[in-house]
Amino acid sequence: MTWNIRSARGLDNQDHLTGIAEVINRRQPDIVALQEIDSATTRNNGRDLAGRLAEKCSLYVFFSGNIYFQGGKYGTAILSRFQPVEKSHWPLPNAPGHEQRGLQRVVIELAGRFISIYNTHLDHHSDDSLRFAQTVFIDSVLSRDGNPVILAGDLNDTPGSRSLKLLSSHFQSGVSSLSFPVPDAKIQIDYIFAEKNSIFGLNSGRRLNSKHSDHFPLFAEFFINRP
């Protein structure tokens, strides 16, 4: 699953953390890639949102702060049903006047194989120059990973963009669905990808209905091919 949760503030600007946890628990995903996560910020009363969600959903958590914000940090998080054996974080290329973004990685062991899970949130400006530079960086990191790879996140770009064309040359999409904005989505900017020509096969993928954020959550189910 991937979901930009807007710091757990719904369109009504009220706290929706419990509702977000309920959506996750209904689907019981093995992996959740989360974007726009607060940790110890003033606007969220000092709460560790990723940690709270991990507790409510009985999942392991890895939070990465990309910027300092309101006395705390703001970034991304990966929730996992399996205890990670490795955790990594890279700052993405940036430019003056743009928010620092990052790339997260956890490695899990599943069906006797090590699998790398990546989570990211790319630049949102209309000029895609920085976003494409971030995508090129991510593609280079993933291409050097020796494990089968899954990439999820808010890429802030549409399927026809040069960033998505680059990623689609190496990855199969798990979900093709409009994801932003809630309630009447007009574009897809959120994605779940699995590496092509690897151990992954796609069972199904769909958008989940929710009004707990300005993005819809996406859910994909992959199976692992036996050697």
C-alpha positions as CSV (number, residue, x, y, z in Angstrom):
1,M,0.0,0.0,0.0
2,T,1.1,3.6,-0.6
3,W,-0.6,6.7,0.9
4,N,0.2,10.3,1.2
5,I,-1.6,11.0,4.5
6,R,-1.3,14.8,4.6
7,S,0.2,14.8,8.2
8,A,-3.0,12.9,9.3
9,R,-5.1,16.1,8.7
10,G,-8.2,15.5,6.6
11,L,-9.7,17.9,4.2
12,D,-11.7,19.2,7.3
13,N,-8.3,19.9,8.9
14,Q,-9.2,17.6,11.8
15,D,-7.1,14.7,13.0
16,H,-7.7,11.5,11.0
17,L,-5.0,9.2,12.4
18,T,-7.5,6.7,13.8
19,G,-9.4,6.6,10.5
20,I,-6.1,6.1,8.6
21,A,-5.2,3.2,10.9
22,E,-8.7,1.6,10.3
23,V,-8.2,1.7,6.5
24,I,-4.8,0.0,6.8
25,N,-6.1,-2.6,9.2
26,R,-9.0,-3.4,6.9
27,R,-6.6,-4.3,4.1
28,Q,-3.9,-5.9,6.2
29,P,-1.0,-5.0,3.9
30,D,2.4,-6.4,4.4
31,I,4.1,-3.1,3.5
32,V,2.8,0.5,3.7
33,A,4.7,3.4,2.2
34,L,3.6,6.7,3.8
35,Q,4.4,10.2,2.8
36,E,3.9,13.6,4.5
37,I,4.5,12.2,8.0
38,D,5.1,14.4,11.1
39,S,7.2,13.5,14.0
40,A,7.1,15.7,17.1
41,T,5.8,18.7,15.3
42,T,3.7,21.4,17.0
43,R,0.8,21.0,14.6
44,N,0.4,17.4,15.6
45,N,0.9,18.0,19.3
46,G,4.4,16.5,19.4
47,R,3.1,13.0,18.3
48,D,5.1,10.5,16.4
49,L,2.6,9.7,13.7
50,A,4.5,6.8,12.1
51,G,5.0,5.3,15.5
52,R,1.4,5.7,16.5
53,L,0.2,4.1,13.2
54,A,2.7,1.2,13.7
55,E,1.2,0.6,17.2
56,K,-2.4,0.7,15.9
57,C,-1.6,-1.6,13.1
58,S,0.9,-4.0,14.8
59,L,3.6,-3.2,12.2
60,Y,7.3,-2.4,12.3
61,V,8.2,1.1,11.4
62,F,11.0,3.1,9.8
63,F,10.6,6.9,9.8
64,S,12.9,9.2,7.9
65,G,12.8,13.0,8.4
66,N,13.6,15.0,5.4
67,I,13.3,18.5,6.9
68,Y,13.1,20.0,10.4
69,F,9.6,21.5,10.9
70,Q,7.7,23.1,13.8
71,G,10.0,21.7,16.4
72,G,10.1,18.2,14.9
73,K,10.7,16.5,11.6
74,Y,8.6,15.9,8.5
75,G,9.2,13.1,6.0
76,T,8.2,9.6,5.0
77,A,7.8,6.2,6.7
78,I,7.6,2.5,5.8
79,L,5.4,0.2,7.9
80,S,6.2,-3.5,7.5
81,R,4.7,-6.8,8.8
82,F,8.2,-8.2,8.6
83,Q,11.1,-7.0,10.7
84,P,13.5,-5.1,8.4
85,V,17.0,-6.5,8.3
86,E,18.4,-3.3,6.8
87,K,17.3,0.3,6.8
88,S,18.7,3.2,4.6
89,H,17.9,6.7,3.7
90,W,19.2,9.1,1.0
91,P,18.5,12.8,0.5
92,L,17.4,13.4,-3.0
93,P,18.9,16.1,-5.3
94,N,17.5,19.5,-4.4
95,A,17.5,23.1,-5.6
96,P,17.2,26.5,-3.8
97,G,13.6,27.3,-2.8
98,H,12.5,23.6,-2.9
99,E,11.7,21.3,0.0
100,Q,14.3,18.6,0.7
101,R,12.9,15.2,-0.3
102,G,14.3,11.7,0.4
103,L,14.4,8.0,-0.6
104,Q,13.9,5.3,2.0
105,R,14.8,1.6,1.8
106,V,14.1,-1.4,4.0
107,V,15.1,-4.9,3.3
108,I,12.9,-7.7,4.4
109,E,13.2,-11.5,4.2
110,L,10.2,-13.2,2.5
111,A,9.8,-16.7,1.2
112,G,13.5,-17.3,1.7
113,R,14.4,-14.2,-0.4
114,F,15.7,-10.7,0.5
115,I,13.5,-8.0,-1.0
116,S,14.2,-4.3,-1.0
117,I,11.3,-1.9,-0.5
118,Y,11.7,1.8,-1.4
119,N,9.5,4.8,-0.5
120,T,9.8,8.3,-1.8
121,H,8.0,11.6,-2.3
122,L,9.2,13.7,-5.2
123,D,9.3,17.5,-5.8
124,H,5.8,19.0,-6.7
125,H,6.7,22.1,-8.8
126,S,5.3,22.4,-12.3
127,D,8.8,22.6,-13.8
128,D,9.8,18.9,-13.8
129,S,13.6,19.5,-14.0
130,L,14.3,18.8,-10.3
131,R,11.8,16.0,-10.2
132,F,13.4,14.3,-13.2
133,A,16.8,14.7,-11.6
134,Q,15.4,13.0,-8.4
135,T,14.0,10.2,-10.6
136,V,17.4,9.7,-12.3
137,F,19.0,9.5,-8.9
138,I,16.4,7.0,-7.7
139,D,16.8,4.9,-10.8
140,S,20.5,4.7,-10.3
141,V,20.2,3.6,-6.7
142,L,17.6,0.9,-7.5
143,S,19.7,-0.3,-10.5
144,R,22.6,-1.1,-8.1
145,D,20.4,-3.0,-5.6
146,G,21.2,-6.7,-5.7
147,N,17.7,-7.7,-4.4
148,P,14.3,-7.8,-6.1
149,V,12.9,-4.3,-5.8
150,I,9.5,-2.6,-5.0
151,L,9.2,1.1,-5.3
152,A,6.2,3.1,-3.9
153,G,5.3,6.7,-3.2
154,D,4.0,10.0,-4.3
155,L,5.9,10.8,-7.5
156,N,4.0,14.1,-8.2
157,D,3.9,13.3,-11.9
158,T,1.6,11.6,-14.4
159,P,2.1,8.4,-16.4
160,G,3.1,10.2,-19.6
161,S,5.9,12.3,-18.0
162,R,9.6,11.6,-18.6
163,S,10.1,10.6,-15.0
164,L,7.4,7.9,-15.2
165,K,8.6,6.8,-18.6
166,L,12.1,6.2,-17.2
167,L,10.8,4.2,-14.2
168,S,8.3,2.3,-16.4
169,S,11.3,1.0,-18.5
170,H,12.4,-1.0,-15.5
171,F,9.3,-1.5,-13.4
172,Q,5.7,-2.8,-13.8
173,S,2.9,-0.7,-12.3
174,G,0.8,-2.4,-9.6
175,V,-2.1,0.1,-9.8
176,S,-3.4,2.2,-12.6
177,S,-5.9,4.6,-11.0
178,L,-6.5,8.3,-10.5
179,S,-5.3,9.1,-7.0
180,F,-5.4,12.9,-6.5
181,P,-7.2,15.0,-5.3
182,V,-9.9,13.6,-3.0
183,P,-12.8,13.4,-3.4
184,D,-12.8,13.7,-7.2
185,A,-9.5,12.5,-8.4
186,K,-8.3,13.9,-11.7
187,I,-4.7,12.6,-12.1
188,Q,-2.5,9.7,-10.9
189,I,0.6,10.8,-9.1
190,D,0.8,7.9,-6.6
191,Y,2.3,4.6,-7.6
192,I,3.4,1.1,-6.6
193,F,6.0,-0.5,-8.9
194,A,7.6,-3.9,-8.9
195,E,10.8,-4.7,-10.8
196,K,10.2,-6.2,-14.3
197,N,11.7,-9.6,-15.1
198,S,12.1,-10.4,-11.5
199,I,10.4,-12.7,-9.0
200,F,7.2,-10.6,-8.8
201,G,3.9,-11.2,-10.5
202,L,0.9,-9.0,-10.1
203,N,-2.3,-10.4,-8.7
204,S,-4.4,-7.2,-8.4
205,G,-4.3,-3.5,-7.7
206,R,-6.9,-0.9,-6.9
207,R,-7.6,2.5,-5.4
208,L,-9.1,2.4,-1.9
209,N,-11.9,4.8,-1.0
210,S,-11.1,7.2,1.8
211,K,-11.5,10.8,2.8
212,H,-8.8,10.9,5.5
213,S,-6.4,12.7,3.2
214,D,-6.2,14.7,0.0
215,H,-4.8,11.6,-1.7
216,F,-6.4,8.2,-2.1
217,P,-4.5,5.2,-0.9
218,L,-3.4,2.6,-3.5
219,F,-3.2,-1.1,-2.9
220,A,-1.4,-3.7,-4.9
221,E,-1.0,-7.4,-4.4
222,F,2.1,-9.2,-5.8
223,F,3.0,-12.8,-5.7
224,I,6.5,-14.2,-5.7
225,N,7.4,-16.6,-8.5
226,R,9.2,-19.7,-7.4
227,P,12.7,-20.3,-8.9
